[in-house]
Amino acid sequence: MFSKLRPLIFKFDPETAHNLAIKSLKLNLISNVFDTNKNDPIFKTELFKKEIENPIGIAAGFDKNAEVYNPLFKIGFGFVEVGTITPLEQYGNPKPRVFRLVDDKALINRLGFNNQGTKNVLNRIKSNPKQGLLGINIGPNKDTKDRINDYLIGLNTFHEYADYITINISSPNTENLRNLHEQTKLNDLLKSIILEKQKLKSKIPIAVKISPDVNDNQINEISGILLENNIDAAVISNTSDSTRENLIDIQKHQKGGLSGKPIEKKSNLVINKFYNLLKGKIKIIGVGGIDSGKSAYDKLLAGADYLQLYTGMVYQGPNIVSIIKKELKELLIKDGVKNFREIVGNNRSS
């Protein structure tokens, strides 16, 4: 069905098409009737000590304002991460700010944390009890004078309502945000988060979302800081502000973060480097270029414990989880695997 509708959907600019998708989910116009692998033991796992039906989540950026997390659970996602949410509502960067690179199965966005702010999102979450495992991704306002305090506001606001909170330090669309990857700045931020958690007497798991554009030295430093601060998970990775060399679409020079198929291998490489350093002490949520069973399989082999996607759904449609599960199950059965966790980090393909 989606393959027939896609040419029509792609006539709209990407941001309009995205808003239509949110409205369709709100109205429950999209059902999950094709999922024949519901509750299959091959996909069962736990995330932050809570059982989930499968390890495939939707990445932050799709449901920015926490409007459709329950419909997303219904169409098959094992967990949902909403946001990025900043303390104050903000418009983001000027439009146009999202570009489809159809020939590359990619998107470039320079949205800039457009969202309705913590207060509005909190009220929505309070009035719509979650029906699955919900992560909330938080970040600072563009014009804030105190970035660390903005993260603390997000933590204070959502720690009682989320199953985990992701600290986004890796969007390329907020000026100098990626400076928080620097050793001292990241350590200061995470120590402040942990101290605030203690004050709140909160046990909320904390994840950190990392750029795919980090070098080996940064990977070593960041791994050490995550371990030192007992962070629960690393989301690897966000969009890339490089990786343009092999793109063929005419929009490849647009400024912003590149997501989708072209960053798959880069993301897998970064995941594998973190996996070898973190040694299972910190869970890895792998993101970047997942659109099939094979791409999911390769992420798991690289060292991802869980998976997230967004751009893949733009190109494959709302039934993408069912498609991935069907293809992934075939690959796992071929390997004689009883549960996908058995292959995590078995990087036989490289």
Beta strands, then each sheet from edge to edge (+ up, - down):
strand 1: 45-47
strand 2: 50-52
strand 3: 56-58
strand 4: 79-85
strand 5: 98-101
strand 6: 106-109
strand 7: 133-138
strand 8: 164-168
strand 9: 206-210
strand 10: 233-236
strand 11: 257-260
strand 12: 283-287
strand 13: 306-309
sheet 1: 1+ 2-
sheet 2: 3+ 4+ 7+ 8+ 9+ 10+ 12+ 13+ 3+
sheet 3: 5+ 6- 11+
end
